[in-house]
Amino acid sequence: MTPDQTIDTLRRASEQGAETRFEAWVSVLRELLGGELERVENELPDHLGESIYPLVETGRHLLKAGGKRIRPILTLLGARIVGKSGAHARALASAGELVHLSTLLHDDVIDDADVRRGSPTPRVVWSNTASVLGGDYALTRALELVGSAPRREPLDEAIVTLRLLVEGEILQLGHRGRATMTLDDYDALIDRKTASLFRWCCRAGAWLGEDEAVVESLGTYGHHLGLCFQIVDDILDFSGDANGFGKQLLTDVNDGKLTLPVLIAMDRDADLRAHVVAAAEGNNGVDLAELVPRALEATGALKAARAVGLEHAEAACAALESLPESPWRQALDSIATALAHRVR
């Protein structure tokens, strides 16, 4: 497929239904990247190396279960925009996915999760301890890969990103089971918890080039794309297909996490706010898992939250306008559109 054909295919995919659009860009991007993404996927288990059982097995278990590989795609596309590809680009792409893998291994322990990507979580297969240490191990392997890059900036920024990821988890823990969370609190949380890594993945690939303006543009794109991704993920916790989503629905509300749809509904429905406050204060007579979905539908909160996600997708695309037209830019544009409309 030529670059022009790829652009046409991506544009056609963007005109299709939401679920088709999301699936379409994945297959087209794999072809566009000329097998580079497949090489990253094949190399990921090897990057975990060999170690004492079951450090490596926990990470490989999640890798085998699948995943969207959005973060490696972003890094590879960022590198292509500055005319780079090859081993360094793949190493940075793998590092971003290993950092993500590490957070999943840790999150499953924090959340007592039993299912991830349609499979039993490593904490269930092995133990909480193995999952935590496996996440730590994946993180060290990621940092080694970033350290092999020809420039220092990706490593410096990776360290800052890891700090932001931890801060995001702490913010989420502090608000868990409480009814005091605000929209500003939510924005600060997902900026750290999700958007920071998206931003790093986009910038890391671009740092292989020499144009810092491109790095900044792609960082802005990644920031808004990450916010969009998390908002839609929170929407799908209530409205997604359980099989396609890869984990149990209503996990956030059952875990006492207030996400954007719930916060919007609480602002529109005083009774819901009162029930959420009562549940936070230990009133066991309130079944939020039953009450919240009804309130989301009655208040239109899911639609409103989706609109916020779309705004961030549009802001992500706007950040690309300073870049020359290319298949790589068109691919990034299509990713933002696809993620904003995804239903699984």
VENMOCOR-V617111 format. One record per backbone hydrogen bond with DSSP energy under -1.0 kcal/mol. NH is the residue of the N-H (numbers start at 1). CO is the residue of the C=O. Records with the same first field share a line. If there is no record, write none. Layout:
NH = CO / CO
//
This chain:
6 = 2
7 = 3
8 = 4
9 = 5
10 = 6
11 = 7
12 = 8
13 = 9
14 = 10
15 = 12
16 = 13
21 = 17
22 = 18
23 = 19
24 = 20
25 = 21
27 = 23
28 = 24
29 = 25
30 = 26
31 = 27
32 = 28
33 = 29
34 = 31
35 = 30
36 = 33
39 = 35
40 = 36
41 = 37
42 = 38
43 = 39
44 = 40
47 = 43
48 = 44
49 = 46
55 = 52
58 = 54
60 = 56
61 = 57
62 = 58
63 = 59
64 = 60
65 = 61
66 = 63
73 = 69
74 = 70
75 = 71
76 = 72
77 = 73
78 = 74
79 = 75
80 = 76
81 = 77
83 = 80
84 = 79
90 = 86
91 = 87
92 = 88
93 = 89
94 = 90
95 = 91
96 = 92
97 = 93
98 = 94
99 = 95
100 = 96
101 = 97
102 = 98
103 = 99
104 = 100
105 = 101
106 = 102
107 = 103
108 = 104
110 = 106
111 = 107
113 = 108
116 = 119
118 = 246
119 = 116
121 = 114
124 = 121
125 = 121
126 = 122
131 = 127
132 = 128
133 = 129
134 = 130
135 = 131
136 = 132
137 = 133
138 = 134
139 = 135
140 = 136
141 = 137
142 = 138
143 = 139
144 = 140
145 = 141
146 = 142
147 = 143
148 = 145
149 = 146
156 = 152
157 = 153
158 = 154
159 = 155
160 = 156
161 = 157
162 = 158
163 = 159
164 = 160
165 = 161
166 = 162
167 = 163
168 = 164
169 = 165
170 = 166
171 = 167
172 = 168
173 = 169
174 = 170
175 = 171
177 = 256
178 = 175
186 = 182
187 = 183
188 = 184
189 = 185
190 = 186
191 = 187
192 = 188
193 = 189
194 = 190
195 = 190
196 = 191
198 = 194
199 = 195
200 = 196
201 = 197
202 = 198
203 = 199
204 = 200
205 = 201
206 = 202
207 = 203
208 = 205
209 = 206
215 = 211
216 = 212
217 = 213
218 = 214
219 = 215
220 = 216
221 = 217
222 = 218
223 = 219
224 = 220
225 = 221
226 = 222
227 = 223
228 = 224
229 = 225
230 = 226
231 = 227
232 = 228
233 = 229
234 = 230
235 = 231
236 = 232
238 = 235
239 = 235
240 = 236
245 = 241
246 = 242
250 = 237
254 = 250
255 = 251
256 = 253
257 = 252
263 = 259
264 = 260
265 = 261
266 = 262
267 = 263
268 = 264
269 = 265
273 = 269
274 = 270
275 = 271
276 = 272
277 = 273
278 = 274
279 = 275
280 = 276
281 = 277
282 = 279
283 = 278
284 = 282
286 = 283
290 = 287
291 = 287
292 = 288
295 = 291
296 = 292
297 = 293
298 = 294
299 = 295
301 = 296
304 = 300
305 = 301
306 = 302
307 = 303
308 = 304
309 = 305
310 = 306
311 = 307
312 = 308
313 = 309
314 = 310
315 = 311
316 = 312
317 = 313
318 = 314
319 = 315
320 = 317
321 = 318
323 = 320
330 = 326
331 = 327
332 = 328
333 = 329
334 = 330
335 = 331
336 = 332
337 = 333
338 = 334
339 = 335
340 = 336
341 = 337
//
